[in-house]
Amino acid sequence: MATMKIKKGDMVKVIAGKDKDKEGKVISINKKDNKVLVEGINMVTKHAKPSMQNQQGGILHQEAPIDLSNVMLLHNGKATRVGFKMDGDKKVRVAKATGEVID
């Protein structure tokens, strides 16, 4: 499987959909479905029955996964595409807009 260009903890900008132009931090990534969970983005309403963990039950607001193709990595406050290059014997991510190493 190819290396993911976006990792958990990255700041991303939504480039398509109902939350277009919003920014948030990546909470988790699903490599199998190419989906990401972004903090505060794609909020959905979920109805929960009372349980041992949630005694009250009721209506919960939580993030839903968004397709990886609908987000772009933010580097120095600007959205950029991501490439890879070899830095010695280590593979590193590179911002296409500036050519700087991301991590």
C-alpha positions as CSV (number, residue, x, y, z in Angstrom):
1,M,0.0,0.0,0.0
2,A,1.2,3.5,-0.8
3,T,2.4,5.9,1.9
4,M,-0.3,8.3,3.1
5,K,0.5,12.0,2.4
6,I,-1.5,13.1,5.5
7,K,-0.8,11.8,9.0
8,K,-2.6,11.9,12.3
9,G,-2.0,15.3,14.0
10,D,-1.6,17.3,10.7
11,M,-3.5,20.5,10.2
12,V,-5.6,20.3,7.0
13,K,-7.9,22.5,5.0
14,V,-11.1,21.2,3.5
15,I,-11.2,21.9,-0.3
16,A,-14.6,20.4,-1.2
17,G,-18.0,19.8,0.4
18,K,-20.3,21.5,2.9
19,D,-17.3,22.5,5.1
20,K,-15.2,24.0,2.3
21,D,-12.4,26.4,3.5
22,K,-12.6,25.2,7.1
23,E,-9.4,24.0,8.9
24,G,-8.9,21.4,11.5
25,K,-6.5,18.8,13.0
26,V,-6.6,15.2,11.8
27,I,-7.9,12.9,14.6
28,S,-7.6,9.6,12.8
29,I,-7.0,8.1,9.4
30,N,-8.7,5.0,7.8
31,K,-6.2,3.8,5.2
32,K,-8.5,1.1,3.9
33,D,-11.3,3.5,2.9
34,N,-9.1,6.5,2.3
35,K,-11.0,8.6,4.9
36,V,-9.9,11.0,7.6
37,L,-11.6,12.3,10.7
38,V,-11.0,16.0,11.2
39,E,-11.7,17.9,14.4
40,G,-14.8,20.0,14.1
41,I,-15.4,19.1,10.4
42,N,-18.4,17.2,8.9
43,M,-20.3,17.2,12.2
44,V,-23.3,14.8,12.3
45,T,-26.1,14.3,14.8
46,K,-26.3,10.9,16.4
47,H,-29.1,9.6,18.6
48,A,-27.8,7.4,21.5
49,K,-29.7,5.1,23.7
50,P,-28.9,5.3,27.4
51,S,-26.1,2.8,28.3
52,M,-23.6,2.2,31.1
53,Q,-21.1,4.6,29.5
54,N,-23.7,7.2,28.6
55,Q,-26.3,7.1,31.4
56,Q,-28.3,10.1,29.9
57,G,-28.4,9.0,26.3
58,G,-29.8,11.7,23.9
59,I,-28.5,13.5,20.9
60,L,-24.8,13.6,20.3
61,H,-22.8,15.8,17.8
62,Q,-19.7,14.1,16.5
63,E,-17.3,14.2,13.5
64,A,-17.9,11.9,10.6
65,P,-15.2,10.7,8.2
66,I,-14.4,12.8,5.1
67,D,-12.7,11.6,2.0
68,L,-8.9,12.1,1.8
69,S,-9.2,13.7,-1.6
70,N,-11.3,16.5,0.0
71,V,-8.6,17.8,2.3
72,M,-5.2,19.5,1.7
73,L,-2.3,19.7,4.1
74,L,-1.6,23.1,5.7
75,H,2.1,24.1,5.8
76,N,3.0,27.5,7.2
77,G,-0.7,28.5,7.0
78,K,-1.0,27.7,3.2
79,A,-2.6,24.7,1.7
80,T,-0.1,22.7,-0.3
81,R,0.2,19.4,-2.2
82,V,2.6,16.8,-0.7
83,G,5.5,15.0,-2.4
84,F,8.2,12.7,-1.2
85,K,12.0,12.8,-1.5
86,M,14.9,10.9,-0.1
87,D,16.9,12.7,2.6
88,G,19.9,10.5,2.9
89,D,18.4,7.1,3.6
90,K,15.2,8.5,5.0
91,K,12.0,9.2,3.0
92,V,10.5,12.6,4.0
93,R,7.4,14.6,3.0
94,V,8.0,17.8,1.0
95,A,5.6,20.7,0.5
96,K,5.2,21.2,-3.3
97,A,4.4,24.9,-3.0
98,T,7.7,25.8,-1.2
99,G,9.9,22.7,-1.5
100,E,10.4,22.7,2.3
101,V,10.6,19.4,4.2
102,I,7.5,19.0,6.3
103,D,8.7,16.5,8.9
